[in-house]
Amino acid sequence: MGAVRYIQSGWNSTRFTKEQAQKQFALLAPAVYDLRDRIVHSMLFAYRKVEDVKSRVQAIADGSGDADMIQDLSDLGVHGKNNPEPLVAINFDMNLLDEAEQKSDELASLLGVAHGEKAIDKGAKILRDKAYTFLKESVDEIRECGRYVFWRDEQRAVGYGSAYFRRKSGSSNKTEETVEITDAP
């Protein structure tokens, strides 16, 4: 049973890490979306007379969703650093480009934990479920054998039943699936 408890704890740990990442992402996302919007706004103005650069900014700004926003921040940072003159001319704070790249990395990690680890989370749950199933099959086998061996000794046979099934059925008769566990050998 210690192994099942350990696996259950591992699954809980993974699940709660994912939930914490989702909460953290939800807290940070509004400010980061605003950062992206401010950079796009400034770049569209700064590059208004440089059509190829402006069209690249427009292409970056297209799309929606959290993953797109994270990629936009990275692309905007690189694009702004590669074309700084028009940004400097409008007195754009170039530190925002570094911040955009840093936030992109930070949020990508959070989004990976919040969404991308579903397969890991699912794997932990599957492992937990398998461990429980093996334990349940073993306990059921022991109960069946105990009821077989002690079929004429009711005091001993009682220890090979399940209180759960008795509560579930709402019955107090001691059939093979509703016998309460007391003194197991």
N, C-alpha and C positions, 0 to 999 in steps of 0.2 A: 504494500500500500504506500510505502514511502516513495516509490518511483512514480506512482500516479499523482501523489501530492506534489512532487517536484515538477512534473510535467505540467500540471495545472497551474502552478505558480509561474512557470515560464510563459505559458500562454497568457496569463493575466498581465504579466510584465510587458509583453509585446503589445497587447491590446491597449493598456493604459498609456504606453509611450505614444502610440498612434493618436489616441484621443488628446493627449497633451499637445502634440504637434499640431493637430487640427485647431485647437484653441489658440495656440501661439500664432499660427498663420492667420487666423481670423482677426486677431488683435493687430497684427502688423500690416495686413493687406491694404486697408483703406489709405494709410499714409503713403504706401509704396505706389499704389495706383495714382495717387495725387502727384507724386514725384515724377512718374512716367508722363502724366498729362502735362505737367509744367515744362518738362524737357522737350516733349513733342511740340508744344505751343511755341516755345522759344526757337526751336530749330526750324519750324515751318516759316517763321518770320525771318530768321537770320539767313536762311537759304532761299528766300523767295525769288531771288534773281539768278540763282544757280539751279537750273531746271533738273539736271540729272541728280544732283545731291538732294534737292527737295523731293523728287519723286521717290528716292530711296527712303527718305524719312516717312513719306506717306505709306509706302509699302510696309515699313516696320510698324507703323501705327495701325494698320489694318489687322483684323482678327480680334478675338475676344477670349476671355478665360484666363485663369490663373497661370497656366503654363505659358500662354502667349505673352502675358504681361512680364513674366520672368525673362523670357527670351528677348522681349522688346528692350528691357533695361540693359541687358548685356549688349545688344546690337547698337542701341543709342550711345552707350558709353564709348564703344569702339568707333562708331561713325563720327561722333563729335570730336574725338581725339585725332582722327584722321583728317578732319576738315575744320580746324580751329579758328581760322581767320574771321569768317563771318560771325561766329559766336563771340569772339573777343570784341568785334566791332560794335556789337549791341550790348556790351558790358555783361555778358552772360557769366555766371559763376561756374567756372570750369570744374570746381570741386564737386559739383552736382554729378558730373560724369563718373568720377571715382565712386561717389556714393551709390549711383545707379548700379555700377558693376558689383560693388560690395553687397548691396541689397539683393541683387540677382542671385549671387552665390548663396547667401543666407537663406533666402526664400526657396531656392531650388532644393536645398537640403531638407527644409521643413516640409515642403510639398512631397518630396520623396518619402519621407517617413509617414506623412499624413495619408498619402494615396498610393504611393508606389510599393509600400511594404504589405499590401494586401495579400500577396502571394506568400510572404513569410508568415504573416499573421494566420493565414489559412493553413499553412503547413504546421504551425504550432497547434492549431485547433485540431487538425487531423491526427497529429501525434497524440494529443490529449485524449481524443475520442477513442483511438485504437487502444491506448493503455487502459482506459476504463473498460472497454469491451473485453480485453483479455482478462482483466481482473474479475469482471462480472461472470465470464464463462467459467473461470476457475472456482469462484465461490459457488456458483450454481452446481458445478460438478461435485464439490465437497458436500453440499447440502443433499443432493440426490443420493450420494453414496451413504451418508449418515442416516438418511431416512430408510434406506434399504437395509443397512446393517442393524439398526436399532428399531426395526418395525414392530417388535413386540415390547420394547421398553419405552413407554410413552415419555417418561421423564427425560431420557436421553434424546429421544426423537424431537422433542420440543426445541432443542438447541439447533436443529437443522432446518428451521423455517425462517420466514421473513416477516418481520413486523411491518415493513413497508406494504407488502401485499395485503396484510390483515387490515391496516388502516385504509388502504385504497379501496378495498371491497366493503369496508364498513361492517365486516363480519367478525364475530368473536369465536366462531368454530375453528377448530384446529385441523384444517385440511393441509395437504402437503404444501400449498403455496401461501397459506395464511397462518402458519404456526409462528409464534413469536420466538425470537432468539433469546435464550437465557444462558444456560451453561453449556457452551460448546466444549467438546472434549479437548 
